[in-house]
Amino acid sequence: MFLCRPKMEKPYVSAVVPAAGFSTRMEGLDKQLEVLDGTPVLAHTLEALSYSDWIDELVVVTRSDMIPAVLELVKDFEILKVRSVVAGGETRQQSVWKGIQAVSPQTAYVAIHDGARPLVGQQVIAESVIEAIRYGAAAAAVPVVDTIKVANSDKMIDHTPDRSKLYAVQTPQVFRLDRYKEAMEMAKNQGKDYTDDCQMLEAIGQQVYLSSGEYTNLKITTPTDLLMAQLILEQTKEMV
């Protein structure tokens, strides 16, 4: 006798894309608009999210001075799922919150994805959303491959954690919207500003499932990352 699993009803999912940083480690380059294989980094990111059947709309959060350029990019690349482009805040947490406030009223889940992660795969997006629906919160992650050392204030090794339990967390990070708002409210009341959305949700006791990420889902932080991303794209094209 075979048991049929109940069909998962897909909720409305809004992707919030923070792209409001100042690219301080990019040696004068604006990583969001740097060209990668002929296309701006941010356009790669928005196209990947827009292509996903699991994402219903996009809200881009950028610097106020960048809004005209981002709107032009959205128009030029015909990214139809973009609902709005809004100005960010002084920190990442504040910027994401600005994006959350701009999502559609029917939004049940938010998928937060760095604008500077242009190589995110469709499977990574799908799994992060599916696992968030199942557990309430999920984040793409990959096992750490390097040995990690915990050091004291003098930079002397304190101890070596078990690598089998360590993961490098990526984005998308997907959360039930009501739980995200609850976590944000507590963070504001406590005067805390988190650089990682999972950490903010953990603070209210929300467990976060680590869905499968990809090592190629790198974040453009330095000019070297841009070169690596270009090489990955070239290799991918050769394999097709």
C-alpha positions in Angstrom: 0.0 0.0 0.0 1.4 3.4 -1.0 0.7 6.5 0.9 0.3 9.7 -1.1 2.1 12.7 0.4 -0.2 15.7 0.6 0.4 18.3 -2.2 2.2 21.3 -0.8 0.2 24.5 -1.4 2.6 27.2 -2.4 2.3 30.4 -0.4 3.0 33.9 -1.8 6.8 34.5 -1.5 8.4 37.9 -1.8 12.2 38.2 -2.3 13.9 41.2 -0.7 17.2 42.0 -2.3 19.5 44.1 -0.2 21.9 46.0 -2.5 22.5 49.2 -0.5 26.1 48.7 0.6 29.0 51.0 -0.3 31.3 48.2 -1.7 34.1 49.3 0.7 36.3 46.3 -0.2 35.9 46.6 -3.9 38.7 49.1 -4.4 36.5 51.8 -5.8 34.2 49.6 -7.9 30.4 49.4 -7.3 29.9 45.6 -7.2 26.2 45.8 -7.9 26.8 47.4 -11.3 30.1 45.8 -12.3 29.8 43.8 -15.4 29.9 40.0 -15.2 30.0 38.2 -18.5 28.4 41.3 -20.2 25.7 41.7 -17.6 25.7 43.8 -14.3 26.0 41.7 -11.2 22.7 42.9 -9.8 20.9 42.0 -13.1 22.3 38.4 -12.8 20.9 38.2 -9.3 17.4 39.6 -10.2 17.1 37.5 -13.3 17.9 34.3 -11.3 15.2 35.2 -8.6 12.7 36.3 -11.2 13.1 33.0 -13.1 12.2 30.9 -10.1 8.6 29.6 -9.9 8.9 29.8 -6.1 9.4 33.6 -6.1 6.3 35.8 -6.8 7.8 39.3 -6.6 11.0 41.2 -5.9 11.7 44.2 -3.8 15.2 45.8 -4.4 16.7 47.8 -1.6 19.5 50.2 -2.7 21.1 53.5 -1.8 19.0 56.5 -2.6 21.5 57.8 -5.1 21.4 54.4 -6.9 17.6 54.2 -7.3 17.6 55.8 -10.9 20.3 53.4 -12.1 18.6 50.3 -10.6 15.2 51.3 -12.1 16.9 51.7 -15.5 18.6 48.2 -15.0 15.2 46.7 -14.2 13.7 48.2 -17.3 16.6 47.3 -19.6 16.6 43.7 -18.6 12.8 43.4 -18.4 12.7 42.0 -14.9 9.0 42.0 -14.6 8.7 40.5 -11.1 10.2 43.6 -9.5 7.5 45.2 -7.4 9.5 48.2 -6.2 13.0 49.7 -5.7 13.3 51.4 -2.3 16.0 53.3 -0.4 17.8 51.4 2.3 18.8 52.3 5.8 22.2 52.8 7.6 22.7 49.1 8.3 21.8 45.8 6.6 19.1 45.1 9.1 17.5 48.5 8.6 17.7 48.1 4.8 16.1 44.6 4.8 13.3 46.1 7.0 12.7 48.8 4.5 12.3 46.1 1.9 10.0 44.0 4.1 7.7 47.0 4.5 7.4 47.3 0.7 6.2 43.7 0.0 2.7 42.9 -1.1 -0.1 42.5 1.5 -0.6 38.8 0.5 3.1 37.9 1.3 3.4 34.9 3.6 7.1 34.3 3.3 10.1 36.5 2.6 13.2 35.3 0.8 16.2 37.5 1.6 19.0 37.3 -1.0 22.1 39.4 -1.3 22.2 41.5 -4.4 25.9 40.5 -4.7 25.2 36.8 -5.0 24.6 36.6 -8.8 25.3 32.9 -9.3 22.5 31.5 -7.2 21.1 28.3 -8.7 17.4 27.5 -9.2 17.7 24.4 -7.1 19.2 26.4 -4.2 16.3 28.9 -4.4 13.7 26.2 -4.6 15.0 24.2 -1.7 15.4 27.2 0.6 11.7 28.1 0.0 10.4 24.6 0.3 12.3 23.9 3.6 11.1 27.3 5.0 7.5 26.3 4.3 8.2 23.0 6.1 10.1 24.4 9.1 9.2 28.1 9.3 12.7 29.2 8.4 15.5 28.0 6.2 18.9 29.2 4.8 21.1 28.0 2.1 24.4 26.7 3.4 27.4 24.6 2.5 29.7 22.5 4.7 32.9 24.2 5.7 35.9 22.7 3.9 38.7 24.5 5.8 39.7 23.7 9.4 38.4 26.4 11.6 40.3 27.7 14.6 38.8 29.7 17.5 41.4 32.2 18.8 41.7 34.3 22.0 42.2 38.0 22.1 46.0 37.5 21.5 45.3 35.5 18.3 46.5 32.3 19.9 44.4 29.2 19.1 41.9 28.5 21.8 40.3 25.4 20.4 39.4 23.7 17.1 35.6 23.0 16.6 34.4 19.9 15.0 34.3 20.7 11.3 31.6 18.2 10.6 29.2 20.5 12.4 30.2 23.7 10.7 28.4 25.3 7.7 29.0 28.5 5.8 25.6 30.2 5.5 24.6 31.8 2.3 21.4 33.3 0.9 18.5 33.0 0.1 17.4 33.0 3.8 13.6 32.4 3.8 11.3 33.1 6.8 7.6 33.2 7.6 6.8 36.9 7.4 5.0 37.0 10.8 8.0 35.4 12.5 10.4 37.8 10.8 8.4 40.8 12.0 8.3 39.4 15.5 12.1 39.0 15.5 12.6 42.5 14.1 10.4 44.0 16.8 12.4 42.3 19.5 15.7 43.4 18.0 14.6 47.0 17.8 13.3 46.9 21.4 16.6 45.5 22.6 18.6 48.0 20.5 20.3 45.1 18.6 21.4 45.3 15.0 22.2 42.0 13.3 24.3 41.4 10.2 22.7 38.0 9.7 18.9 37.5 9.5 19.1 33.9 10.8 20.7 35.2 14.0 17.9 37.6 14.5 15.3 34.8 14.1 17.4 32.5 16.5 17.1 35.2 19.1 13.3 34.6 19.4 13.7 30.8 19.5 13.0 30.2 15.8 15.0 27.2 14.6 16.4 27.6 11.1 16.9 24.6 8.8 20.0 24.6 6.6 19.0 23.8 3.1 21.5 22.8 0.4 23.6 25.7 -1.0 26.3 25.6 -3.6 30.0 26.5 -3.4 29.5 28.6 -6.6 26.9 30.7 -4.9 29.6 33.1 -3.8 29.2 36.7 -2.6 31.0 39.4 -4.6 32.9 41.2 -1.8 36.3 41.9 -3.4 37.7 42.3 -7.0 39.0 38.7 -6.7 35.4 37.4 -6.1 34.4 39.1 -9.4 37.2 37.3 -11.3 36.2 34.0 -9.7 32.5 34.5 -10.7 33.6 35.3 -14.2 35.6 32.0 -14.4 32.7 30.1 -13.0 30.4 31.5 -15.7 32.8 30.7 -18.4 33.2 27.1 -17.3 29.5 26.7 -17.0 29.1 27.9 -20.6 31.7 25.5 -21.8 29.9 22.6 -20.1 26.6 23.4 -21.9 
